[in-house]
Amino acid sequence: MNQSPAYASTDASAVPSVLAQAEILMDAGNYQDAINVLLSVRELVSREPVMCNMLGFLLLQVGRPQDAVSWFETALNLKPDYVHAISGLGTAYQNCGDFGRALRCYDRAVAAQPDEAVFWYHQGTVLQELGRSIEALSSLDRAISLKSDYSLALAKRGEVMESLSNVPEAMQAALRSCHLSPEDVTSWSRLGDLLQKYGDYDKAIATYDKGLSRFPEDFRCLCHKAQALEATGRYSEALVTAQRALRVEPSDRDALVLCGKLELRFGNPAAAHICFQIVADMGVVRNYPAARKPAKFRALLLFSPEAGNTPYEDLIRDGCFDSEVMFVLRNYRNDPRDCSDRVDVVVNLVSETDFGLDVMASAIDLADCLHRPVVNHPRLMLATDRESISRRLTGVADAVMPATVRIEAKDLRRRVRDGDTNAFPLIVRHAGKHGGDMMELAGDADALLRFAEEAGDQTLYLTDFVNYSSPDGLFRKYRFIFVEDQILPYHLAIGDGWKVHHASTRMASVEWMRREEEAFLNEPRRVFGPKGMAALDAIRRQIGLDYFGIDCSLDSQGRVVIFEVNASMLIHLHNIGFEYKTPHVTRIKQAFERLLERRANEYRSTVSAAGTSWAQSA
């Protein structure tokens, strides 16, 4: 490391030599050494606006925006119209997340130098952060009018157009950026990201390849290409590409998580665990800021990449609260100090008990250590596997709960060969699977034996089949979401066969089916009647979770036929062609948000009361 020179004098005559030394170090990328040079003559720097400004920009380079703020402010106290310090102060505030103050700085900068494209660009980026997209677009257009090949402004304009749901304009802006700056790898990665976001994975991969042909080790192109390869089922290529990305950025969370997921897919849990543990050691894995500031409260989400979880991204999207995600892993003890001082309520997302009991043990340990209210405490999840649910819900009035047993595939093969099997037909499925994957209806012993043989050493579930077809010969599967004491409808899937999933039905092209679903969502009580709704409420009370779902139907007697009850049910906002569903998804999201807010407020009230009591006793 270069040593800071000792300057005998701290008067103005030393300024040129100090600046020269700092500039040499700065040009060589030795930002900390340059900072040390300036701080060695702090008194002199504090009297010279140019030196204050340089120190502020250096502090930005080493990720110290709060310290940079004070030096830019010192520069402006000495020279109030110093436009570069005004802009630097805006950048420092922006990096601190204080977008309001940042915007005021950039407003001053563009007023002082309206022909400077970079100031309009920065103003546009901050306006976009504040959700003022139309104004952001105007600022960015002004920057581009002043500098037609301004690739950063063109790329940001594409982002703004995308946020305004103007996909063609966003694509056009990204393409223009690639055309103007073909050697700028960020232009290609941005275009690839747009293509990937809208499902054109093959073109996205080709676009990332164009960027990589110019910069073979560009991390963003490598990582996002790996994600696109995974989305197209090219898992081997995805893993190789993700590993290349990790060699560039060994500590990147997204690349580590992707590598871990792919290693799990290839049956390498030990390698996956190494990736996940590196991420877990970092503490908070992801942050989701509240849609509106200030946030009403902060939630900590416990998520495991090694087990099944409650799908959460659409559930918390555009919420009034800040969220942090922590990984929960097998045989791993999280440090509660990583987050506990910032958290008002904990949400356990780990919902898989078939193969996740060791993960659940880690989740229980962490939840108990945090000393916060916990939604869906992992301890309550322990009896939510299919066999346990079958036992717990047998006997619910006006409900049909098909018997379900868990069995190893090798034991099932032996029982079938010995002739020791239940009455047919039977539903047989792999434990830990959802969405109809690895699940069949076995009509006889031969079909059951074939499934068991193909299952190898897997764990299976056997469930009695209940013919739930309607009088018209179609099969109807209803999904409700329970949020505390509320029973909220989510969807109705109408299919031609017994294995019904909304995405694989004919409903997108059959209007009467969509109208029936809409009518159910608007008035579920008219479909289920008092007895059906009472049965659902009895199920809610028996399960006892804060948030979970049920897939069910109605038999010819109006009884609720139970298929599945757990906290792993998906809700989402991707309702193209089914827009009538969106208000009902919003109701579920709002109920979940109210649940969290109530628990957070109860915790804050308890803490406040304890603090008051302590103060009085003192």
N, C-alpha and C positions, 0 to 999 in steps of 0.2 A: 504494500500500500504506500502511496506517496505521502510524504509527511508535509504538513502545512508549514510554510515558511514563517519565520518569526519576523514581523515587521516592526522595526524600531519606532516608526512614527505612525500615528493614527490620524494625522492631518490630511487635508485634501491632496497633498502631493503624492500620497501612497495609492490613491485610487487607480491610476492607470496600471500600475504593476500588479495590484491585487486582481483587478478585472482580467488582465492578460493571463495570469496564472489560472484563475477560475475558468476562463474560456478554453484554455488548452485542455484542462481536465474534463470539462463538459464535452468538448468535441470528441474526446477519446472515450466517452461513455462512463467516465469515472465520476458519477454524480455525487456520491457521498464525499469523496475527496474534495470536490469543488465546494460542497457545502461547508466542509471543515475549514477550508481556506477563508471563506467569507465569515464564518462564525469566529475565527481566530481574531478578527478585527471587528467584532460586533458593534462597538461604539461608532466606528467609522461608517460601517454599513448603514446604521440607523439614521445617519445624517445625509445619505446619498440616495435619492430615489431610484437611480438606475441600478445601484447595487441591491437595494431592497427588492426591486422587481426581479432581478436575476436570481436572488435567493428564493423568492417565492416560486418561480418556475422550476428551480432545481428540487425544491421540496415536493412539488407536484410529481416530478419524475420518480421519486422514491416512495410515493404513496403516502405522503403526509399532508393532506389537504388542509387539515385544521391549522397546522403550523404555518402553512403557506398563506392562509387568510390574514394572519396578523402582520406578515411582512408586506403583503400587497396593501393592506390598510395603512401601514407606516409610510409606504411610498406615496399613497394618495394624500396623506396628511401633509407631506412635504410638497407635493405637486398635484393638486386636485384634478387637473385636466389631463393627467398622464394616461392616455387612452390604452396603452398596452398593459398598464397595471390594472385599469378598470376591467379589461377583458380577462386578465389573469385572475382577478378576484372572482369574476363570474365563473371561471373554470373551477376554481377552488371550492366555491359554494356548490357548484354542480356535482363535483366529486364527493362532497359531504352529504348530498341528497337534499340540500336546501335550494330547491328549484325556484322558489319565489324570489329570494335574494339574488340568485344567479340571473334570473330574467331582468331584474332591475339594472344589474351591471351591463348586460348586453344591450338593453334599451339605451343606456347612456353611450355605449360604444358606437352603435349604429347612428345615433344622433350626432356624435362628434365626427365620425368618418363614414358617411352614408355610401361611399363608393368602395368600401372594403368588404369584399365578398365573404371573408372568413367570419366577420362579425355577424352578418345576416345568417350564415350557416349555424353558428352557435345559438343565436336567438331561436332559430327554427327547431333545433334539437331540444332546447329547454321547453319551448311551447308544446312540443309533442309529449314530453314527459309529464307536463301538466294537463294533458288531455285536450289541449286546444288545437286540434288537428288542422282546422281550416286556416287559422292564423299561422300555424307552422308551415303549411303549404305555401302561403304567401311569402314568408321570409325565405324559404328555400328557393322559390322561384326567383326572388330578387337576387340571391346569391348566384344562381345559375345564369341569370341575365348579365351579371357582371363578369362571370368567368364560365364560359360555355362548356369547358371541359373539366369542370369541378366534379370529380368522380365521387368524392365523399357526399357532396350535396345531392348528386343524382341518386346515389344509393339510399340516402336518408329520405329523399322524396318518394322513392319506391316503397319504403316502409310506411310512410304516411298514407300513401294511396291504398296500400294493403289494409291499413287500419280503418280506412273509410270504405272498405269492401269494394274498392275499384280494382279488381284483379287485373284486367287488361292494361290499365294505366301503370300499375305496379310492375307488371312484366315488361312493359315498354321501357320504363325508366331503367330497369335492371339491364335489359338488353343494350340500351344506349350507353350505359356505363361500361359494359363489356366492350362495346365498339370503340368508345373513346379511349379507354385505358385497357387494351388487351393484355398488357403485361402486369396489370394490377390484379393479383390473385383474389383480393377481397371482392372484386366485381363478379368474378366467376362463382365464388362461394355464396355470395348473396343471391345470384340468380338460381343456383342450385337449391338453396334453401327455400326459395319461393316455389320452385317446381315440386320439391319434396312435400311442402306443406299442402299443396293442392293435389297430391296423389300421383303426380307424373314421375314415378321413381326412376324409370329407365332414362328419361331425359335428364333428370337430376344427377344421376350417376355419371352420365356422359359429360355434363357441365363441370362437375367436380374434377373429372379427368383432365379437362382442358386447363383448369387452374393448376392441377398437379403436374401437367406437362411443363409448366413454367417454373413452378416451385414444388418439387417432389416431396418436400418435407413440411408443407403447409399444414399445420395442425387442424385448422377448422375444416379444410377440404377433406382431410383424411377421416376425421371423426364423423362428420356429417355424411360422408360417402358410406362409412360403415353402417350408420343408422339406416340409410336408404337400402343398402344391401340386405340388412336384416328384414326390412319391411317387405322385400320381394322374395324372401325365403332362401336367399343365397347365403346361408349361415357360415359356411366354411370361409368364403371370401370376406364376409363381414368380420369374422374373428381375426383373420390375417390383417385386414385393414385397421381394425381397432388396435391391434397390437403395434402396428406401425405408428399409429397416433400416440400411443403411450410411450413409445421410445422418444418421441419429440417432447411430450409433456407428461412425464411419469406420474405427476400428482393430480392430473385433471380428473375431477369427479365423474363427469359424464363418460369419459373414455373408460375409466375403471369400472363403472357400473355396467356399461355395455359389454366389456370383456367378461365380467362376472356372469351376466345373464347368458352369454353365448357359451361359456364354459359349462354352466349348468345344463344347457341344452345338449351338450355333447357328453354329458355324464361325468363331468370332472368337478365334483363339489368341493374338493380340497383346493383346486386352483381358483375356483370362483370365490371361496371363502377368503382367500388371500386378498383378492381384489376388493371385496366388500369390506374387509377389516381395515384396509388402508383408508377407505372412505369414512368408515365409522370412527376411526381415530381422529379425524378432522373435526368431530363434533357435529355441528349442524350441517346437514347435507344440502338442503335446498331452502330457499326463502321465498315466500309468496306474500308480497306486500298487499295491504288493504287497497281496495279500489278507490276508496275515498280517505283522505287524510284529515284529521288524525285518526288512526285506527282506534276502535272502541276497546279492543283487548288483544292479547297475543295468545295463540294456541300452539301447542307443541304436538306434532303428529308422530306417533311411533309406527314405523313401517319396516317390514322385513323383506329384503330381496330373496331370502331363502325360504319363504313360506307364502301362502296366500294372504291377501289383504283386502280390506274394503276399498273399492275404487273411489278415489277422493278428488281428482283434479277438477272435474266439473262440479262436484259437490261444494268446493270452496271457492270456485272461480267468481270474481267480482264481489267477494265478501267484504264485510265491514271490519274485518279483523286481519291482523298480521299472522302468518303461519310459518312455522319452522318445522322441518322434517329431520328426524334422527333415525338412523338405521338400528334395528335390533337384530342381533345375530345369534347363532347357536354358540353356546359356551363362551359368551362374550359379555363382559360387564361394562356397561356404559358409565361414564363419569357424569353424574347429575349436575356437577358444577358447570358443565359446558352450556347449560341453558336455564337452570332452575330459577335464577334471579330475574329472568325476563318473562317468565311464563305465568299466565293466569289460569289456564285450563289445559288438560292433557287429553288427547284423543287417541285411543288405541285403535290402530287399523289392522293389526295382526289378527286374522280371522280363521286361519287354517289350522285345524287340529289333527288332521289325518297323519301328517308327517312332520308337524311343526311343534310338537310338545316341548322339545328342548328350546326352540325359539320362544315359545310361549312362556317358559320358565324365565328366560332373560327379560321378556317384556314385563312379567309380574314383578321381578326384582327392580327394574327401572321405575315402573309406575309407583311402587311403594316408596322408593327412595326420594321421589320428587316432592312428596307432601303437597300435592295439588289435587283438586277434583279431577276425576278421570271418567271420561265418557267411554262406555264399553270397556270396562276394566278387563284386562286379559284373564283374570281369574274366572270371570263369568263366561268366557269363551270355552272353557275346558269341556263342557258337556254339550257342545253344539255340533259334533260330528253326526253323520247321517244315522248311525245306529242309535246313538243317545237321543237324538231328536225323535226318532221313531218310538222309543220307549216312553219319552216324556209326554208325547202328545196323544198316545193311545188313550182312549177314554174321554177325549174332549167331546162334549155334546155337539151333535149335528155336524160332526166332522168325520172324515174317513182318513186314517193314517195307515198307509200300507206298511206292513212289517218289513224291516230292513235289517240285515245282518252283515257283519264284516267278516271276511274270510280270506285267507291266503290262497293264491291261485293253485299252489301244489295240493293244498287240502281239498279244494273244490274238485280238482281232477280225480283225487282218490275217492271222494264221495260219489261223484258221478259214475265212476267205474264200478263202485260197489252197489249202485242202484239206490243210494241214499240221497235223494233230492226232493225238493218241494214240488208242489203241483205247478204245472206250467200254465201260461207263459210267465217268465220271470225277466225283470230288467237286470242286466249285469253291467257293471261299470267299474272302471279303475278308480280307486280311492284318490282323492285329491284333485280330481278333474271336474270341470264345470263346462257349461255351454254345450252339452251333448257330445263332447269329445270322448272317445274310447267308451262308448255306451251302446248297447244293443238290446233288442228284445229277443230272448231265446224262447222259441216255441216248443222245443223238445230237448231231450238229454244230449243228442248229438250236437245241436247248435251250441248248447252250453259248454260241452267239452271242447269244441273247437275254439271258442272264445278263451276258455281257461288255458288251453295249450298255447295259444298265441300270446297270452299275458305273461308267460315265463314265470318269473318270481315276484310278480306284482301283487299288491294287496287289492282285493276287490270288494264290492258291495253287491249283495243280492237283494232285490226289492220285489215284493208281490206286485204284479201288474193289475191296475184297475182300469177297465175300459171306460174312459170318460167322454166318449164321443157324444155329440149333441144329436138331437133328433134329425138334423139335416145331414148327418154323417161326417161333419167336420169336427175338429178338435179345438177347444178354446182354452187357452192358458192365460190366467190373470196374474198380474204382479202388483202387490201392494208393498209399500214401505212404511214401517212403523217408526215413528219418532216420538219417544216418550209415550204419551197416551193417545197420540193421533194415529189414525189408520188412513194412509193417503194412497190413492190409486196412481200407478205409474204407467202401465200399459196393458193392452189385451192383444194377444197374438192368436190369429185364427189360421189353422193349418189343415192340410189334407191328410196328414198322418199323425201318429201318436207322439212323435218326437217333434215338438213345436218350438221354433225360435223365431222371434219377430223378424229378424233380418232375412230369413230364408223362406218366408211365406209369400203368397201372391198379393199381399195387402197393398203394396205400392201401386198395383195396376187394377185393383178391384175396389171401386168406390164404395159399395155398400159395406164392405168390411171396414173401411176407414170410418164410415159414418157410425157403425156399431161401436167401434173402439172409442170414438169421440163421445158417444152417448154414455158409455160406461164410465169414462173419465169424469164426465160432468155430474153423473148421478149413480155412483156405484151402489148405493143402497137400493135403488130400484132393481138392479140386477141380482144382488145377493139377498135382499130381503132382510127382515129383522133377525131371523134365525142365523143366516149366514154371517151377518155383521157381528152378532153376539159370539159366534164361534171364533171369528177372527180376533175379537177382543179377549176371549179366553186364551187363545194361543199367545197373544201379546203378553198377558199376565204370566203365563206359564214360563215363557222363555226369559223374560226379565231383563233383556238388553235395552240400552237407551236407543239404539239405532240398528235396525235389521230389516230384512225383507222376506217375503213369502211368494213362491210360485204355486198356484193352486187352480182348481177348476170347480165346477158344480156337477153333481151327478143328477140322475133323473128325479131323485127325491129332494133336491135342493140342498144336499149336504156339501160341505166344503171338502173337496178331495185335495189332500196336501201332497205336493211333490217335493218341495225343498224349502227349508227355513234356515237362513243363516245371515251373517253380516257381510257376505261377499257379493251381494247383489249389485249389479251395475245400474247406475242411472247416468244419462248423458244428455247433452243439449244438441246433438247432431240430428235434427229432426226435419231434414229436407224432404218434402212431400208429406210430412206428418206434423205440420206446424201447429196443429191444434194441441199437440202434446206439451209444447213448451211452457204454457202457463202452469201446468200440473207439475212439471219438473221444477219450476220456480217455486211453487208452494212447498215442495219437499226441501229445497235448498233453504228457503226462508225459515222453515220449521227447525231445520238443523242448526242454522245460525242463531235462532232464538234460544235453542237448547244450550249451545255453547256460551252465549252471552249471559244467560241466567246463572250458569255454573261459575263463570268468571266473576260475575258481580257478587255472588255469594262468597266466593273466596276473598275478594277484596274487602267485603264488609267484615268478614271474620278477622282479617289481618288488621283492618283499621280499628276494630273494637279491641283487639288484643293490645295494639299500640296505645290506645287511650287508657286502657286499664293499667298498663305498665307505667305510663306517665303519671297517673294519679297515685299509684302506690309508691312511686319514687318521690 
